[in-house]
Amino acid sequence: MNLEELKALIAKRGLDWLIAAMVEGSIGYHSPKHAKRIIEEALEGKTQDYCERCMACYGSDLFKMIESDIRDMEYLEEKVPSRYQKVIETVKAISSLDAEGQQTAGLMYPTMGM
């Protein structure tokens, strides 16, 4: 994935979709606020990220992390549409919380029963 492909995906799917993909892909490690910041940095041309997840799983390659989350979300949409829809709804609800609430929801994300 490169910057132009990222821009095209956001134009097609929307920023909220990509935020949900990153929250789901990280099983809540990224809050919606954090995911949005990471996406904005990628759109500004940044290619490296030093959050623990990106460093440990993707060698700090920001676009590899984003691409992985997109691929997983597209798979979920195709194979388990009911869970996919629940992810979209849940991340939208989490997005309305303050920073502390988003972090708390992130800690509970893997066991939220989706």
DSSP file (Angstrom, degrees, kcal/mol; ACC not computed):
  #  RESIDUE AA STRUCTURE BP1 BP2  ACC     N-H-->O    O-->H-N    N-H-->O    O-->H-N    TCO  KAPPA ALPHA  PHI   PSI    X-CA   Y-CA   Z-CA
    1    1 A M              0   0    0      0, 0.0     2,-0.2     0, 0.0    62,-0.1   0.000 360.0 360.0 360.0 143.4    0.0    0.0    0.0
    2    2 A N     >  -     0   0    0     61,-0.1     4,-2.3     1,-0.0     5,-0.2  -0.748 360.0 -87.5-130.0-179.1    1.1    3.5   -0.7
    3    3 A L  H  > S+     0   0    0     -2,-0.2     4,-2.5     1,-0.2     5,-0.2   0.892 124.2  50.3 -60.3 -43.2   -0.2    7.0   -0.1
    4    4 A E  H  > S+     0   0    0      1,-0.2     4,-2.3     2,-0.2    -1,-0.2   0.899 111.0  49.1 -64.7 -40.1   -2.3    7.2   -3.3
    5    5 A E  H  > S+     0   0    0      2,-0.2     4,-2.3     1,-0.2    -1,-0.2   0.883 110.6  51.6 -65.5 -37.9   -3.9    3.8   -2.5
    6    6 A L  H  X S+     0   0    0     -4,-2.3     4,-2.4     2,-0.2    -2,-0.2   0.934 110.1  48.2 -63.5 -46.1   -4.7    5.0    1.0
    7    7 A K  H  X S+     0   0    0     -4,-2.5     4,-2.3     1,-0.2    -2,-0.2   0.904 111.8  50.1 -60.6 -41.6   -6.3    8.2   -0.3
    8    8 A A  H  X S+     0   0    0     -4,-2.3     4,-2.0     2,-0.2    -1,-0.2   0.900 109.7  50.7 -64.8 -40.6   -8.3    6.1   -2.8
    9    9 A L  H  X>S+     0   0    0     -4,-2.3     4,-3.6     2,-0.2     5,-0.6   0.920 110.9  48.1 -63.9 -43.1   -9.5    3.7   -0.1
   10   10 A I  H  X5S+     0   0    0     -4,-2.4     4,-1.5     1,-0.2    -1,-0.2   0.895 110.5  51.8 -65.0 -39.1  -10.6    6.6    2.1
   11   11 A A  H  <5S+     0   0    0     -4,-2.3    -1,-0.2    -5,-0.2    -2,-0.2   0.880 118.8  37.6 -62.5 -36.9  -12.4    8.2   -0.8
   12   12 A K  H  <5S+     0   0    0     -4,-2.0    -2,-0.2    -5,-0.2    -3,-0.2   0.927 133.5  20.2 -79.8 -48.3  -14.2    4.9   -1.4
   13   13 A R  H  <5S-     0   0    0     -4,-3.6     4,-0.3    -5,-0.2    -3,-0.2   0.766 103.7-120.9 -98.0 -30.6  -14.8    3.6    2.1
   14   14 A G     X< -     0   0    0     -4,-1.5     4,-1.6    -5,-0.6     3,-0.2  -0.018  23.7 -88.6  99.6 152.7  -14.6    6.7    4.3
   15   15 A L  H  > S+     0   0    0      1,-0.2     4,-2.6     2,-0.2     5,-0.2   0.881 124.0  57.3 -63.9 -40.2  -12.3    7.6    7.2
   16   16 A D  H  > S+     0   0    0      1,-0.2     4,-2.4     2,-0.2    -1,-0.2   0.868 104.7  52.8 -61.6 -35.8  -14.7    6.1    9.8
   17   17 A W  H  > S+     0   0    0     -4,-0.3     4,-2.3     2,-0.2    -1,-0.2   0.929 110.6  46.5 -63.4 -45.1  -14.5    2.7    8.0
   18   18 A L  H  X S+     0   0    0     -4,-1.6     4,-2.2     2,-0.2    -2,-0.2   0.885 110.3  52.9 -67.4 -38.1  -10.7    2.8    8.1
   19   19 A I  H  X S+     0   0    0     -4,-2.6     4,-2.4     1,-0.2    -1,-0.2   0.942 110.2  48.4 -59.9 -46.6  -10.7    3.9   11.8
   20   20 A A  H  X S+     0   0    0     -4,-2.4     4,-2.7     1,-0.2     5,-0.2   0.894 109.3  53.6 -60.8 -39.4  -13.0    0.9   12.5
   21   21 A A  H  X S+     0   0    0     -4,-2.3     4,-2.8     1,-0.2    -1,-0.2   0.890 110.3  46.7 -62.1 -39.3  -10.6   -1.4   10.6
   22   22 A M  H  X S+     0   0    0     -4,-2.2     4,-1.4     2,-0.2     8,-0.4   0.875 112.3  48.7 -73.8 -36.6   -7.6   -0.2   12.6
   23   23 A V  H  <>S+     0   0    0     -4,-2.4     5,-2.7     2,-0.2     6,-0.3   0.949 117.0  42.7 -64.9 -47.3   -9.4   -0.6   15.9
   24   24 A E  H ><5S+     0   0    0     -4,-2.7     3,-1.8     1,-0.2    -2,-0.2   0.923 112.0  53.6 -64.4 -45.0  -10.6   -4.1   15.0
   25   25 A G  H 3<5S+     0   0    0     -4,-2.8    -1,-0.2     1,-0.3    -2,-0.2   0.798 113.4  43.2 -61.3 -28.6   -7.2   -5.1   13.5
   26   26 A S  T ><5S-     0   0    0     -4,-1.4     3,-1.9    -5,-0.2    -1,-0.3   0.322 109.1-124.2 -96.7   7.5   -5.5   -4.1   16.7
   27   27 A I  T < 5S-     0   0    0     -3,-1.8    -3,-0.2     1,-0.3    -2,-0.1   0.860  80.0 -43.7  43.8  43.3   -8.2   -5.8   18.9
   28   28 A G  T 3 <S+     0   0    0     -5,-2.7    -1,-0.3    -6,-0.2    -4,-0.1   0.359 110.2 118.6  92.4  -4.7   -8.7   -2.5   20.6
   29   29 A Y  S <  S+     0   0    0     -3,-1.9     2,-0.6    -6,-0.3    -2,-0.1   0.926  75.3  55.7 -58.8 -43.2   -5.0   -1.6   21.1
   30   30 A H  S    S-     0   0    0     -8,-0.4    -2,-0.2    -7,-0.3    -4,-0.1  -0.808  83.2-148.2 -89.4 124.1   -5.7    1.5   18.9
   31   31 A S     >  -     0   0    0     -2,-0.6     4,-3.0     1,-0.1     5,-0.2  -0.444  32.7-104.5 -75.1 163.7   -8.5    3.7   20.2
   32   32 A P  H  > S+     0   0    0      0, 0.0     4,-2.4     0, 0.0     5,-0.2   0.903 124.5  51.5 -56.3 -39.8  -10.5    5.5   17.5
   33   33 A K  H  > S+     0   0    0      2,-0.2     4,-2.0     1,-0.2     5,-0.1   0.923 112.4  44.9 -63.2 -44.3   -8.7    8.7   18.4
   34   34 A H  H  > S+     0   0    0      2,-0.2     4,-2.4     1,-0.2    -1,-0.2   0.912 112.3  51.5 -66.5 -43.6   -5.3    7.0   18.1
   35   35 A A  H  X S+     0   0    0     -4,-3.0     4,-2.5     1,-0.2    -2,-0.2   0.913 109.4  50.8 -60.2 -42.6   -6.2    5.3   14.8
   36   36 A K  H  X S+     0   0    0     -4,-2.4     4,-2.7    -5,-0.2    -1,-0.2   0.912 109.7  50.1 -62.2 -42.2   -7.4    8.6   13.4
   37   37 A R  H  X S+     0   0    0     -4,-2.0     4,-2.2     2,-0.2    -1,-0.2   0.921 110.8  49.4 -62.0 -43.7   -4.1   10.3   14.4
   38   38 A I  H  X S+     0   0    0     -4,-2.4     4,-2.1     2,-0.2    -2,-0.2   0.917 111.8  48.4 -62.0 -43.9   -2.1    7.4   12.8
   39   39 A I  H  X S+     0   0    0     -4,-2.5     4,-2.5     1,-0.2    -2,-0.2   0.922 110.1  51.7 -62.8 -44.5   -4.1    7.7    9.5
   40   40 A E  H  X S+     0   0    0     -4,-2.7     4,-1.3     1,-0.2    -1,-0.2   0.891 108.8  51.2 -60.4 -39.4   -3.7   11.5    9.4
   41   41 A E  H  <>S+     0   0    0     -4,-2.2     5,-2.3     2,-0.2     4,-0.2   0.900 109.4  50.1 -64.9 -39.9    0.1   11.0    9.8
   42   42 A A  H ><5S+     0   0    0     -4,-2.1     3,-1.6     1,-0.2    -2,-0.2   0.907 108.3  52.9 -63.1 -41.0    0.1    8.5    6.9
   43   43 A L  H 3<5S+     0   0    0     -4,-2.5    -1,-0.2     1,-0.3    -2,-0.2   0.761 103.9  57.3 -66.6 -24.1   -1.9   11.0    4.8
   44   44 A E  T 3<5S-     0   0    0     -4,-1.3    -1,-0.3    -3,-0.2    -2,-0.2   0.479 129.2 -97.8 -82.7  -2.9    0.8   13.6    5.6
   45   45 A G  T < 5S+     0   0    0     -3,-1.6    -3,-0.2     1,-0.3     2,-0.2   0.432  73.4 147.0 103.4   0.4    3.4   11.3    4.1
   46   46 A K      < +     0   0    0     -5,-2.3    -1,-0.3    -6,-0.2    -2,-0.1  -0.498  20.7 179.9 -69.0 137.4    4.7    9.7    7.3
   47   47 A T        +     0   0    0     -2,-0.2    15,-2.1    15,-0.1    16,-0.6   0.500  58.5  63.1-117.1  -9.0    5.8    6.1    6.6
   48   48 A Q  B     -A   61   0A   0     13,-0.2     2,-0.4    14,-0.2    13,-0.2  -0.905  55.8-173.7-118.5 146.3    7.0    4.9   10.0
   49   49 A D        -     0   0    0     11,-1.8   -11,-0.0    -2,-0.4     0, 0.0  -0.996  12.9-159.9-137.7 144.0    5.2    4.6   13.3
   50   50 A Y        +     0   0    0     -2,-0.4     2,-0.1     4,-0.1    11,-0.0   0.069  44.9 127.9-117.0  24.4    6.7    3.8   16.6
   51   51 A C  S  > S-     0   0    0      1,-0.1     4,-2.5     9,-0.0     5,-0.3  -0.460  74.8-106.8 -69.7 157.3    3.7    2.6   18.6
   52   52 A E  H  > S+     0   0    0      1,-0.2     4,-2.7     2,-0.2     5,-0.3   0.885 117.6  50.8 -55.2 -43.5    4.4   -0.8   20.2
   53   53 A R  H  >>S+     0   0    0      1,-0.2     4,-2.7     2,-0.2     5,-0.5   0.935 111.9  45.3 -62.9 -47.8    2.1   -2.7   17.8
   54   54 A C  H  >5S+     0   0    0      1,-0.2     6,-2.4     2,-0.2     4,-1.7   0.903 116.3  46.3 -66.2 -40.2    3.6   -1.2   14.6
   55   55 A M  H  X5S+     0   0    0     -4,-2.5     4,-0.8     4,-0.3    -2,-0.2   0.947 119.0  39.5 -65.3 -48.0    7.2   -1.7   15.9
   56   56 A A  H  <5S+     0   0    0     -4,-2.7    -2,-0.2    -5,-0.3    -3,-0.2   0.863 128.9  27.2 -73.5 -37.1    6.6   -5.3   17.1
   57   57 A C  H  <5S+     0   0    0     -4,-2.7    -3,-0.2    -5,-0.3    -2,-0.2   0.734 132.9  26.1-100.5 -25.1    4.4   -6.6   14.3
   58   58 A Y  H ><<S-     0   0    0     -4,-1.7     3,-2.0    -5,-0.5    -3,-0.2   0.214  99.1-110.7-129.2  14.4    5.3   -4.5   11.2
   59   59 A G  T 3< S-     0   0    0     -4,-0.8    -4,-0.3     1,-0.3    -3,-0.1   0.829  77.2 -61.8  58.6  32.2    8.9   -3.3   11.7
   60   60 A S  T 3  S+     0   0    0     -6,-2.4   -11,-1.8     1,-0.2     2,-1.0   0.519  96.7 145.4  70.4   9.2    7.6    0.2   12.2
   61   61 A D  B <>  -A   48   0A   0     -3,-2.0     4,-1.8    -7,-0.4     3,-0.2  -0.673  32.5-166.9 -81.6 102.9    6.2    0.2    8.6
   62   62 A L  H  > S+     0   0    0    -15,-2.1     4,-2.3    -2,-1.0    -1,-0.2   0.876  84.0  50.6 -59.2 -42.5    3.0    2.3    9.0
   63   63 A F  H  > S+     0   0    0    -16,-0.6     4,-2.6     1,-0.2    -1,-0.2   0.831 106.4  54.8 -71.4 -31.1    1.6    1.3    5.6
   64   64 A K  H  > S+     0   0    0     -3,-0.2     4,-2.2     2,-0.2    -1,-0.2   0.912 109.9  48.1 -64.3 -40.8    2.1   -2.4    6.2
   65   65 A M  H  X S+     0   0    0     -4,-1.8     4,-2.1     2,-0.2    -2,-0.2   0.946 113.8  45.5 -64.7 -47.8    0.1   -2.0    9.5
   66   66 A I  H  X S+     0   0    0     -4,-2.3     4,-2.3     1,-0.2    -2,-0.2   0.925 112.8  51.0 -61.7 -44.7   -2.7   -0.1    7.8
   67   67 A E  H  X S+     0   0    0     -4,-2.6     4,-2.6     1,-0.2    -1,-0.2   0.893 108.6  51.9 -60.8 -40.7   -2.8   -2.5    4.8
   68   68 A S  H  X S+     0   0    0     -4,-2.2     4,-2.4     1,-0.2    -1,-0.2   0.917 110.3  48.3 -62.0 -43.6   -3.1   -5.5    7.2
   69   69 A D  H  X S+     0   0    0     -4,-2.1     4,-2.2     2,-0.2    -2,-0.2   0.883 111.6  50.1 -66.1 -38.0   -6.0   -3.9    9.0
   70   70 A I  H  X S+     0   0    0     -4,-2.3     4,-2.7     2,-0.2     5,-0.2   0.940 110.7  49.2 -63.2 -47.8   -7.7   -3.2    5.7
   71   71 A R  H  X S+     0   0    0     -4,-2.6     4,-2.1     1,-0.2    -2,-0.2   0.910 112.3  48.2 -59.4 -43.9   -7.3   -6.7    4.5
   72   72 A D  H  X S+     0   0    0     -4,-2.4     4,-2.4     2,-0.2    -1,-0.2   0.894 112.0  49.2 -65.2 -39.5   -8.6   -8.1    7.8
   73   73 A M  H  X S+     0   0    0     -4,-2.2     4,-2.6     2,-0.2    -2,-0.2   0.900 110.5  50.0 -68.4 -40.1  -11.7   -5.8    7.7
   74   74 A E  H  X S+     0   0    0     -4,-2.7     4,-1.9     2,-0.2    -1,-0.2   0.888 110.8  50.4 -64.5 -38.0  -12.5   -6.7    4.1
   75   75 A Y  H  X S+     0   0    0     -4,-2.1     4,-3.0    -5,-0.2     5,-0.4   0.932 111.0  48.7 -62.8 -45.8  -12.2  -10.4    5.0
   76   76 A L  H  X S+     0   0    0     -4,-2.4     4,-2.5     1,-0.2     8,-0.4   0.911 109.4  52.6 -60.9 -43.2  -14.6   -9.9    7.9
   77   77 A E  H  < S+     0   0    0     -4,-2.6    -1,-0.2     1,-0.2    -2,-0.2   0.895 116.4  39.5 -59.9 -40.9  -17.0   -8.0    5.7
   78   78 A E  H  < S+     0   0    0     -4,-1.9    -2,-0.2    -5,-0.2    -1,-0.2   0.911 127.1  29.8 -76.0 -44.1  -17.1  -10.8    3.2
   79   79 A K  H  < S+     0   0    0     -4,-3.0    -3,-0.2     1,-0.2    -2,-0.2   0.793 132.2  23.6 -93.2 -30.9  -17.1  -13.8    5.5
   80   80 A V    >X  +     0   0    0     -4,-2.5     4,-2.5    -5,-0.4     3,-0.5  -0.553  63.9 168.0-136.6  69.4  -18.8  -12.7    8.7
   81   81 A P  H 3> S+     0   0    0      0, 0.0     4,-2.4     0, 0.0     5,-0.2   0.798  76.0  57.2 -58.9 -31.3  -21.1   -9.7    7.8
   82   82 A S  H 3> S+     0   0    0      2,-0.2     4,-1.8     1,-0.2     5,-0.1   0.923 111.3  42.2 -67.2 -41.7  -22.9   -9.7   11.1
   83   83 A R  H <> S+     0   0    0     -3,-0.5     4,-2.6     2,-0.2    -1,-0.2   0.903 111.6  56.4 -68.5 -40.6  -19.7   -9.3   13.1
   84   84 A Y  H  X S+     0   0    0     -4,-2.5     4,-2.1    -8,-0.4    -2,-0.2   0.933 108.6  46.5 -54.7 -48.3  -18.5   -6.7   10.5
   85   85 A Q  H  X S+     0   0    0     -4,-2.4     4,-2.3     1,-0.2    -1,-0.2   0.889 110.7  52.6 -64.0 -38.9  -21.6   -4.6   11.1
   86   86 A K  H  X S+     0   0    0     -4,-1.8     4,-2.9     2,-0.2    -1,-0.2   0.883 107.4  52.6 -63.9 -38.9  -21.2   -4.9   14.9
   87   87 A V  H  X S+     0   0    0     -4,-2.6     4,-2.8     2,-0.2     5,-0.3   0.944 109.2  49.1 -61.0 -48.0  -17.6   -3.7   14.6
   88   88 A I  H  X S+     0   0    0     -4,-2.1     4,-1.9     1,-0.2    -2,-0.2   0.935 115.4  43.7 -56.9 -48.5  -18.7   -0.6   12.6
   89   89 A E  H  X S+     0   0    0     -4,-2.3     4,-2.1     2,-0.2    -1,-0.2   0.905 114.7  48.9 -65.0 -43.2  -21.4    0.2   15.2
   90   90 A T  H  X S+     0   0    0     -4,-2.9     4,-2.7     2,-0.2    -2,-0.2   0.923 111.7  47.4 -66.0 -45.3  -19.2   -0.5   18.2
   91   91 A V  H  X S+     0   0    0     -4,-2.8     4,-2.2     1,-0.2    -1,-0.2   0.881 110.1  53.8 -65.8 -36.4  -16.3    1.6   17.0
   92   92 A K  H  X S+     0   0    0     -4,-1.9     4,-0.7    -5,-0.3    -1,-0.2   0.922 111.2  46.1 -61.3 -43.0  -18.7    4.4   16.2
   93   93 A A  H >< S+     0   0    0     -4,-2.1     3,-1.0     1,-0.2     4,-0.3   0.914 112.0  50.4 -65.7 -43.2  -20.1    4.3   19.7
   94   94 A I  H >< S+     0   0    0     -4,-2.7     3,-1.9     1,-0.2    -1,-0.2   0.861 101.1  65.0 -62.8 -35.1  -16.6    4.2   21.2
   95   95 A S  H 3< S+     0   0    0     -4,-2.2    -1,-0.2     1,-0.3    -2,-0.2   0.760  93.9  60.1 -60.1 -25.9  -15.6    7.2   19.1
   96   96 A S  T << S+     0   0    0     -3,-1.0    -1,-0.3    -4,-0.7    -2,-0.2   0.574  89.6  92.8 -81.0  -7.7  -18.1    9.4   21.0
   97   97 A L  S <  S-     0   0    0     -3,-1.9    -3,-0.0    -4,-0.3     2,-0.0  -0.414  83.3-104.9 -82.2 159.5  -16.3    8.7   24.3
   98   98 A D     >  -     0   0    0     -2,-0.1     4,-2.6     1,-0.1     5,-0.2  -0.200  46.9 -88.3 -71.7 176.3  -13.6   10.9   25.8
   99   99 A A  H  > S+     0   0    0      1,-0.2     4,-2.2     2,-0.2     5,-0.2   0.890 129.3  48.5 -57.4 -43.3  -10.0    9.8   25.7
  100  100 A E  H  > S+     0   0    0      1,-0.2     4,-2.4     2,-0.2    -1,-0.2   0.910 111.8  49.6 -64.5 -41.8  -10.2    7.9   28.9
  101  101 A G  H  > S+     0   0    0      2,-0.2     4,-2.6     1,-0.2    -2,-0.2   0.888 109.9  51.1 -63.7 -39.5  -13.4    6.2   27.9
  102  102 A Q  H  X S+     0   0    0     -4,-2.6     4,-2.1     2,-0.2    -1,-0.2   0.904 110.8  48.5 -65.0 -40.5  -11.9    5.1   24.6
  103  103 A Q  H  X S+     0   0    0     -4,-2.2     4,-1.8    -5,-0.2    -2,-0.2   0.911 111.8  49.5 -65.1 -41.6   -8.8    3.6   26.4
  104  104 A T  H  X S+     0   0    0     -4,-2.4     4,-1.5     1,-0.2    -2,-0.2   0.931 111.2  48.8 -62.5 -45.7  -11.1    1.8   28.7
  105  105 A A  H  X S+     0   0    0     -4,-2.6     4,-1.3     1,-0.2    -1,-0.2   0.878 107.9  56.2 -61.8 -37.0  -13.2    0.4   25.9
  106  106 A G  H  < S+     0   0    0     -4,-2.1    -1,-0.2     1,-0.2    -2,-0.2   0.880 104.7  51.8 -62.0 -38.4  -10.0   -0.6   24.1
  107  107 A L  H  < S+     0   0    0     -4,-1.8    -1,-0.2     1,-0.2    -2,-0.2   0.852 116.5  40.2 -65.7 -33.5   -9.0   -2.7   27.1
  108  108 A M  H >< S+     0   0    0     -4,-1.5     3,-1.9     1,-0.2    -1,-0.2   0.604  89.5  97.8 -88.3 -12.8  -12.3   -4.4   27.1
  109  109 A Y  G >< S+     0   0    0     -4,-1.3     3,-1.6     1,-0.3     5,-0.3   0.837  77.1  54.4 -50.1 -47.4  -12.5   -4.7   23.3
  110  110 A P  G 3  S+     0   0    0      0, 0.0    -1,-0.3     0, 0.0     3,-0.2   0.751 117.1  37.9 -63.1 -20.0  -11.3   -8.3   23.0
  111  111 A T  G <  S+     0   0    0     -3,-1.9    -2,-0.2     1,-0.1    -3,-0.1   0.101  80.1 110.9-116.5  22.1  -14.0   -9.6   25.4
  112  112 A M  S <  S-     0   0    0     -3,-1.6    -1,-0.1    -4,-0.1    -3,-0.1   0.486  85.6-116.3 -79.5  -1.5  -16.9   -7.4   24.4
  113  113 A G              0   0    0     -3,-0.2    -2,-0.1    -4,-0.1    -1,-0.1   0.802 360.0 360.0  77.1  28.5  -18.8  -10.3   22.9
  114  114 A M              0   0    0     -5,-0.3   -28,-0.1    -4,-0.1   -27,-0.1   0.472 360.0 360.0 -82.8 360.0  -18.9   -9.2   19.3
